[in-house]
């Protein structure tokens, strides 16, 4: 169903993006540091469910676009590739300015939640940047010629969300030394964001210039 080369590229990019500290990972980390590992795990599972909501919504939208027009689908891919480049540039610029207010969240900024699971769901579902990311990232790897666009999108999106959640769980398990370094070291975050930004620019450029399936 998937083009082998692009699928390998997808897995590589998904892993690199999953391990790069972002708002979702640092939110879960703050939960873990504030309320213990159980609260961190519930929050991670909540962000997983919220991510899956975005995956299914984006898959449905892309499937409708494809059904209406192949040209529209190609447009989505090109706009998505450009958006990935934009995100990469912004990551690098933010890393240089070190304006990482979200990443600097400490446990004191996180109020105890009655239900960390549902707060995690709400946090992810109500994040429009997550929706934009899935709409720009996943369509680049969908093989339109193989059909079953909805299933392809859901499969790729699920892999991406699972990788993100797995990275969150690893951080929770190592919330002591690793978690504190991710949360408190601006140099570590700056380097991670710079590398991830460069990867996203390269990925967007490659996908925009390569032959669309």
Phi and psi in degrees as GROMACS dihedral restraints (atoms count N, CA, C in turn):
[ dihedral_restraints ]
;  ai    aj    ak    al  type     phi  dphi    fc
    3     4     5     6     1   -98.1    20    10
    4     5     6     7     1   148.3    20    10
    6     7     8     9     1   -70.9    20    10
    7     8     9    10     1   124.7    20    10
    9    10    11    12     1   -60.0    20    10
   10    11    12    13     1   -42.2    20    10
   12    13    14    15     1   -64.0    20    10
   13    14    15    16     1   -46.9    20    10
   15    16    17    18     1   -70.5    20    10
   16    17    18    19     1   -31.9    20    10
   18    19    20    21     1   -66.0    20    10
   19    20    21    22     1   -40.2    20    10
   21    22    23    24     1   -64.4    20    10
   22    23    24    25     1   -40.7    20    10
   24    25    26    27     1   -62.7    20    10
   25    26    27    28     1   -40.2    20    10
   27    28    29    30     1   -61.8    20    10
   28    29    30    31     1   -46.6    20    10
   30    31    32    33     1   -61.3    20    10
   31    32    33    34     1   -42.1    20    10
   33    34    35    36     1   -62.4    20    10
   34    35    36    37     1   -47.8    20    10
   36    37    38    39     1   -65.2    20    10
   37    38    39    40     1   -40.7    20    10
   39    40    41    42     1   -63.4    20    10
   40    41    42    43     1   -40.4    20    10
   42    43    44    45     1   -65.5    20    10
   43    44    45    46     1   -47.0    20    10
   45    46    47    48     1   -63.1    20    10
   46    47    48    49     1   -39.4    20    10
   48    49    50    51     1   -71.1    20    10
   49    50    51    52     1   -32.8    20    10
   51    52    53    54     1   -67.3    20    10
   52    53    54    55     1   -38.0    20    10
   54    55    56    57     1   -86.8    20    10
   55    56    57    58     1    -7.2    20    10
   57    58    59    60     1   -79.4    20    10
   58    59    60    61     1   123.8    20    10
   60    61    62    63     1   -59.4    20    10
   61    62    63    64     1   122.5    20    10
   63    64    65    66     1  -130.9    20    10
   64    65    66    67     1  -178.6    20    10
   66    67    68    69     1   -55.6    20    10
   67    68    69    70     1   -40.8    20    10
   69    70    71    72     1   -63.9    20    10
   70    71    72    73     1   -47.3    20    10
   72    73    74    75     1   -63.0    20    10
   73    74    75    76     1   -41.9    20    10
   75    76    77    78     1   -74.1    20    10
   76    77    78    79     1   -27.3    20    10
   78    79    80    81     1   -65.2    20    10
   79    80    81    82     1   -47.2    20    10
   81    82    83    84     1   -63.3    20    10
   82    83    84    85     1   -40.6    20    10
   84    85    86    87     1   -61.9    20    10
   85    86    87    88     1   -44.4    20    10
   87    88    89    90     1   -62.0    20    10
   88    89    90    91     1   -39.5    20    10
   90    91    92    93     1   -60.5    20    10
   91    92    93    94     1   -43.5    20    10
   93    94    95    96     1   -65.6    20    10
   94    95    96    97     1   -43.1    20    10
   96    97    98    99     1   -68.6    20    10
   97    98    99   100     1   -30.6    20    10
   99   100   101   102     1   -83.9    20    10
  100   101   102   103     1   -39.3    20    10
  102   103   104   105     1  -122.8    20    10
  103   104   105   106     1     6.5    20    10
  105   106   107   108     1    96.4    20    10
  106   107   108   109     1   171.8    20    10
  108   109   110   111     1   -66.0    20    10
  109   110   111   112     1   -34.0    20    10
  111   112   113   114     1   -60.7    20    10
  112   113   114   115     1   -45.2    20    10
  114   115   116   117     1   -65.8    20    10
  115   116   117   118     1   -36.1    20    10
  117   118   119   120     1   -64.4    20    10
  118   119   120   121     1   -42.5    20    10
  120   121   122   123     1   -65.8    20    10
  121   122   123   124     1   -42.7    20    10
  123   124   125   126     1   -62.2    20    10
  124   125   126   127     1   -39.8    20    10
  126   127   128   129     1   -65.7    20    10
  127   128   129   130     1   -40.5    20    10
  129   130   131   132     1   -63.8    20    10
  130   131   132   133     1   -41.9    20    10
  132   133   134   135     1   -66.2    20    10
  133   134   135   136     1   -34.3    20    10
  135   136   137   138     1   -65.1    20    10
  136   137   138   139     1   -43.3    20    10
  138   139   140   141     1   -66.8    20    10
  139   140   141   142     1   -30.5    20    10
  141   142   143   144     1   -62.5    20    10
  142   143   144   145     1   -48.9    20    10
  144   145   146   147     1   -62.8    20    10
  145   146   147   148     1   -40.4    20    10
  147   148   149   150     1   -63.9    20    10
  148   149   150   151     1   -38.8    20    10
  150   151   152   153     1   -63.3    20    10
  151   152   153   154     1   -38.5    20    10
  153   154   155   156     1   -67.6    20    10
  154   155   156   157     1   -30.9    20    10
  156   157   158   159     1   -60.9    20    10
  157   158   159   160     1   -44.6    20    10
  159   160   161   162     1   -64.8    20    10
  160   161   162   163     1   -38.3    20    10
  162   163   164   165     1   -61.1    20    10
  163   164   165   166     1   -50.2    20    10
  165   166   167   168     1   -67.0    20    10
  166   167   168   169     1   -38.5    20    10
  168   169   170   171     1   -65.3    20    10
  169   170   171   172     1   -44.0    20    10
  171   172   173   174     1   -67.5    20    10
  172   173   174   175     1   -39.4    20    10
  174   175   176   177     1   -61.2    20    10
  175   176   177   178     1   -42.3    20    10
  177   178   179   180     1   -64.5    20    10
  178   179   180   181     1   -42.9    20    10
  180   181   182   183     1   -64.0    20    10
  181   182   183   184     1   -44.2    20    10
  183   184   185   186     1   -66.5    20    10
  184   185   186   187     1   -37.7    20    10
  186   187   188   189     1   -62.8    20    10
  187   188   189   190     1   -40.3    20    10
  189   190   191   192     1   -65.2    20    10
  190   191   192   193     1   -42.0    20    10
  192   193   194   195     1   -60.9    20    10
  193   194   195   196     1   -44.4    20    10
  195   196   197   198     1   -63.4    20    10
  196   197   198   199     1   -39.7    20    10
  198   199   200   201     1   -64.0    20    10
  199   200   201   202     1   -30.0    20    10
  201   202   203   204     1   -83.7    20    10
  202   203   204   205     1   -41.0    20    10
  204   205   206   207     1  -161.9    20    10
  205   206   207   208     1   128.8    20    10
  207   208   209   210     1   -68.0    20    10
  208   209   210   211     1   -32.9    20    10
  210   211   212   213     1   -64.8    20    10
  211   212   213   214     1   -40.6    20    10
  213   214   215   216     1   -63.3    20    10
  214   215   216   217     1   -38.5    20    10
  216   217   218   219     1   -64.3    20    10
  217   218   219   220     1   -42.9    20    10
  219   220   221   222     1   -63.0    20    10
  220   221   222   223     1   -37.3    20    10
  222   223   224   225     1   -62.5    20    10
  223   224   225   226     1   -41.3    20    10
  225   226   227   228     1   -58.9    20    10
  226   227   228   229     1   -41.5    20    10
  228   229   230   231     1   -65.6    20    10
  229   230   231   232     1   -43.8    20    10
  231   232   233   234     1   -68.5    20    10
  232   233   234   235     1   -43.2    20    10
  234   235   236   237     1   -63.4    20    10
  235   236   237   238     1   -38.9    20    10
  237   238   239   240     1   -63.8    20    10
  238   239   240   241     1   -42.4    20    10
  240   241   242   243     1   -62.9    20    10
  241   242   243   244     1   -40.8    20    10
  243   244   245   246     1   -64.5    20    10
  244   245   246   247     1   -37.3    20    10
  246   247   248   249     1   -66.7    20    10
  247   248   249   250     1   -37.6    20    10
  249   250   251   252     1   -61.9    20    10
  250   251   252   253     1   -41.9    20    10
  252   253   254   255     1   -62.1    20    10
  253   254   255   256     1   -42.6    20    10
  255   256   257   258     1   -60.3    20    10
  256   257   258   259     1   -45.1    20    10
  258   259   260   261     1   -61.2    20    10
  259   260   261   262     1   -40.4    20    10
  261   262   263   264     1   -62.3    20    10
  262   263   264   265     1   -45.6    20    10
  264   265   266   267     1   -62.2    20    10
  265   266   267   268     1   -42.9    20    10
  267   268   269   270     1   -65.6    20    10
  268   269   270   271     1   -37.7    20    10
  270   271   272   273     1   -60.8    20    10
  271   272   273   274     1   -44.6    20    10
  273   274   275   276     1   -65.5    20    10
  274   275   276   277     1   -42.7    20    10
  276   277   278   279     1   -65.4    20    10
  277   278   279   280     1   -41.8    20    10
  279   280   281   282     1   -65.2    20    10
  280   281   282   283     1   -35.8    20    10
  282   283   284   285     1   -64.6    20    10
  283   284   285   286     1   -39.3    20    10
  285   286   287   288     1   -69.3    20    10
  286   287   288   289     1   -36.3    20    10
  288   289   290   291     1   -80.9    20    10
  289   290   291   292     1   -19.4    20    10
  291   292   293   294     1    58.7    20    10
  292   293   294   295     1    38.3    20    10
  294   295   296   297     1   -94.2    20    10
  295   296   297   298     1    74.3    20    10
  297   298   299   300     1  -111.8    20    10
  298   299   300   301     1    64.9    20    10
  300   301   302   303     1   -63.0    20    10
  301   302   303   304     1   -38.5    20    10
  303   304   305   306     1   -66.6    20    10
  304   305   306   307     1   -42.1    20    10
  306   307   308   309     1   -67.8    20    10
  307   308   309   310     1   -24.0    20    10
  309   310   311   312     1   -83.5    20    10
  310   311   312   313     1     6.4    20    10
  312   313   314   315     1   -60.9    20    10
  313   314   315   316     1   130.2    20    10
  315   316   317   318     1  -109.4    20    10
  316   317   318   319     1   167.2    20    10
  318   319   320   321     1   -55.4    20    10
  319   320   321   322     1   -29.2    20    10
  321   322   323   324     1   -65.6    20    10
  322   323   324   325     1   -24.9    20    10
  324   325   326   327     1   -82.5    20    10
  325   326   327   328     1   -11.2    20    10
  327   328   329   330     1  -104.2    20    10
  328   329   330   331     1   113.7    20    10
  330   331   332   333     1   -77.5    20    10
  331   332   333   334     1   144.5    20    10
  333   334   335   336     1   -57.5    20    10
  334   335   336   337     1   133.1    20    10
  336   337   338   339     1  -101.2    20    10
  337   338   339   340     1   140.1    20    10
  339   340   341   342     1   -66.1    20    10
  340   341   342   343     1   -33.8    20    10
  342   343   344   345     1  -139.5    20    10
  343   344   345   346     1    92.2    20    10
  345   346   347   348     1   -59.5    20    10
  346   347   348   349     1   -30.7    20    10
  348   349   350   351     1   -60.7    20    10
  349   350   351   352     1   -53.2    20    10
  351   352   353   354     1   -73.5    20    10
  352   353   354   355     1   -27.8    20    10
  354   355   356   357     1   -68.4    20    10
  355   356   357   358     1   -36.0    20    10
  357   358   359   360     1   -64.0    20    10
  358   359   360   361     1   -41.5    20    10
  360   361   362   363     1   -60.5    20    10
  361   362   363   364     1   -49.4    20    10
  363   364   365   366     1   -63.1    20    10
  364   365   366   367     1   -40.5    20    10
  366   367   368   369     1   -59.2    20    10
  367   368   369   370     1   -41.5    20    10
  369   370   371   372     1   -79.1    20    10
  370   371   372   373     1   -43.2    20    10
  372   373   374   375     1   -62.7    20    10
  373   374   375   376     1   -37.8    20    10
  375   376   377   378     1   -86.5    20    10
  376   377   378   379     1     8.8    20    10
  378   379   380   381     1   -95.4    20    10
  379   380   381   382     1   104.3    20    10
  381   382   383   384     1   -65.6    20    10
  382   383   384   385     1   -24.5    20    10
  384   385   386   387     1   -64.9    20    10
  385   386   387   388     1   -32.0    20    10
  387   388   389   390     1   -65.1    20    10
  388   389   390   391     1   -43.5    20    10
  390   391   392   393     1   -62.1    20    10
  391   392   393   394     1   -44.7    20    10
  393   394   395   396     1   -63.4    20    10
  394   395   396   397     1   -36.9    20    10
  396   397   398   399     1   -65.0    20    10
  397   398   399   400     1   -47.4    20    10
  399   400   401   402     1   -64.1    20    10
  400   401   402   403     1   -37.7    20    10
  402   403   404   405     1   -68.8    20    10
  403   404   405   406     1   -22.6    20    10
  405   406   407   408     1   -97.9    20    10
  406   407   408   409     1   -32.9    20    10
  408   409   410   411     1   -85.2    20    10
  409   410   411   412     1   -53.9    20    10
  411   412   413   414     1   -64.5    20    10
  412   413   414   415     1   -43.6    20    10
  414   415   416   417     1   -58.2    20    10
  415   416   417   418     1   -22.4    20    10
  417   418   419   420     1   -63.3    20    10
  418   419   420   421     1   -22.5    20    10
  420   421   422   423     1  -111.9    20    10
  421   422   423   424     1     2.9    20    10
  423   424   425   426     1   -79.3    20    10
  424   425   426   427     1   128.6    20    10
  426   427   428   429     1   -90.1    20    10
  427   428   429   430     1    96.5    20    10
  429   430   431   432     1   -61.3    20    10
  430   431   432   433     1   -34.6    20    10
  432   433   434   435     1   -68.1    20    10
  433   434   435   436     1   -21.3    20    10
  435   436   437   438     1   -84.6    20    10
  436   437   438   439     1    -9.0    20    10
  438   439   440   441     1    75.8    20    10
  439   440   441   442     1  -172.9    20    10
  441   442   443   444     1    52.7    20    10
  442   443   444   445     1    47.4    20    10
  444   445   446   447     1   -59.0    20    10
  445   446   447   448     1   -42.4    20    10
  447   448   449   450     1   -59.7    20    10
  448   449   450   451     1   -46.5    20    10
  450   451   452   453     1   -66.8    20    10
  451   452   453   454     1   -39.3    20    10
  453   454   455   456     1   -60.3    20    10
  454   455   456   457     1   -46.3    20    10
  456   457   458   459     1   -62.3    20    10
  457   458   459   460     1   -45.3    20    10
  459   460   461   462     1   -64.0    20    10
  460   461   462   463     1   -41.0    20    10
  462   463   464   465     1   -63.1    20    10
  463   464   465   466     1   -47.9    20    10
  465   466   467   468     1   -66.2    20    10
  466   467   468   469     1   -41.4    20    10
  468   469   470   471     1   -64.2    20    10
  469   470   471   472     1   -39.6    20    10
  471   472   473   474     1   -64.4    20    10
  472   473   474   475     1   -41.7    20    10
  474   475   476   477     1   -59.8    20    10
  475   476   477   478     1   -44.6    20    10
  477   478   479   480     1   -62.5    20    10
  478   479   480   481     1   -45.8    20    10
  480   481   482   483     1   -65.8    20    10
  481   482   483   484     1   -40.8    20    10
  483   484   485   486     1   -61.9    20    10
  484   485   486   487     1   -41.6    20    10
  486   487   488   489     1   -63.5    20    10
  487   488   489   490     1   -42.1    20    10
  489   490   491   492     1   -61.5    20    10
  490   491   492   493     1   -44.5    20    10
  492   493   494   495     1   -67.5    20    10
  493   494   495   496     1   -37.9    20    10
  495   496   497   498     1   -61.1    20    10
  496   497   498   499     1   -42.1    20    10
  498   499   500   501     1   -63.6    20    10
  499   500   501   502     1   -39.7    20    10
  501   502   503   504     1   -61.5    20    10
  502   503   504   505     1   -43.1    20    10
  504   505   506   507     1   -65.5    20    10
  505   506   507   508     1   -36.4    20    10
  507   508   509   510     1   -64.4    20    10
  508   509   510   511     1   -42.4    20    10
  510   511   512   513     1   -63.8    20    10
  511   512   513   514     1   -39.6    20    10
  513   514   515   516     1   -62.8    20    10
  514   515   516   517     1   -44.2    20    10
  516   517   518   519     1   -63.6    20    10
  517   518   519   520     1   -29.0    20    10
  519   520   521   522     1  -112.8    20    10
  520   521   522   523     1    36.2    20    10
  522   523   524   525     1   -62.6    20    10
  523   524   525   526     1   -16.4    20    10
  525   526   527   528     1   -69.7    20    10
  526   527   528   529     1   -93.6    20    10
  528   529   530   531     1   -67.1    20    10
  529   530   531   532     1   -46.8    20    10
  531   532   533   534     1   -67.8    20    10
  532   533   534   535     1   -43.9    20    10
  534   535   536   537     1   -61.4    20    10
  535   536   537   538     1   -44.9    20    10
  537   538   539   540     1   -63.6    20    10
  538   539   540   541     1   -36.5    20    10
  540   541   542   543     1   -66.5    20    10
  541   542   543   544     1   -44.3    20    10
  543   544   545   546     1   -62.4    20    10
  544   545   546   547     1   -40.8    20    10
  546   547   548   549     1   -76.3    20    10
  547   548   549   550     1   -36.8    20    10
  549   550   551   552     1  -103.1    20    10
  550   551   552   553     1   -19.7    20    10
  552   553   554   555     1   -91.5    20    10
  553   554   555   556     1   104.9    20    10
  555   556   557   558     1   -67.6    20    10
  556   557   558   559     1   -32.5    20    10
  558   559   560   561     1   -65.3    20    10
  559   560   561   562     1   -43.8    20    10
  561   562   563   564     1   -60.8    20    10
  562   563   564   565     1   -47.4    20    10
  564   565   566   567     1   -64.9    20    10
  565   566   567   568     1   -39.7    20    10
  567   568   569   570     1   -63.2    20    10
  568   569   570   571     1   -42.4    20    10
  570   571   572   573     1   -66.9    20    10
  571   572   573   574     1   -41.3    20    10
  573   574   575   576     1   -62.1    20    10
  574   575   576   577     1   -44.6    20    10
  576   577   578   579     1   -68.2    20    10
  577   578   579   580     1   -36.2    20    10
  579   580   581   582     1   -64.6    20    10
  580   581   582   583     1   -46.8    20    10
  582   583   584   585     1   -63.3    20    10
  583   584   585   586     1   -45.5    20    10
  585   586   587   588     1   -63.5    20    10
  586   587   588   589     1   -39.9    20    10
  588   589   590   591     1   -61.7    20    10
  589   590   591   592     1   -42.5    20    10
  591   592   593   594     1   -63.6    20    10
  592   593   594   595     1   -39.3    20    10
  594   595   596   597     1   -63.2    20    10
  595   596   597   598     1   -43.3    20    10
  597   598   599   600     1   -67.2    20    10
  598   599   600   601     1   -37.1    20    10
  600   601   602   603     1   -64.0    20    10
  601   602   603   604     1   -46.3    20    10
  603   604   605   606     1   -63.0    20    10
  604   605   606   607     1   -40.8    20    10
  606   607   608   609     1   -64.7    20    10
  607   608   609   610     1   -46.8    20    10
  609   610   611   612     1   -62.7    20    10
  610   611   612   613     1   -40.6    20    10
  612   613   614   615     1   -64.8    20    10
  613   614   615   616     1   -44.2    20    10
  615   616   617   618     1   -62.9    20    10
  616   617   618   619     1   -46.0    20    10
  618   619   620   621     1   -68.2    20    10
  619   620   621   622     1   -32.6    20    10
  621   622   623   624     1   -73.2    20    10
  622   623   624   625     1   -30.8    20    10
  624   625   626   627     1   -97.3    20    10
  625   626   627   628     1   -15.1    20    10
  627   628   629   630     1   -82.3    20    10
  628   629   630   631     1   165.1    20    10
  630   631   632   633     1   -68.5    20    10
  631   632   633   634     1   129.9    20    10
  633   634   635   636     1   -81.6    20    10
  634   635   636   637     1   136.5    20    10
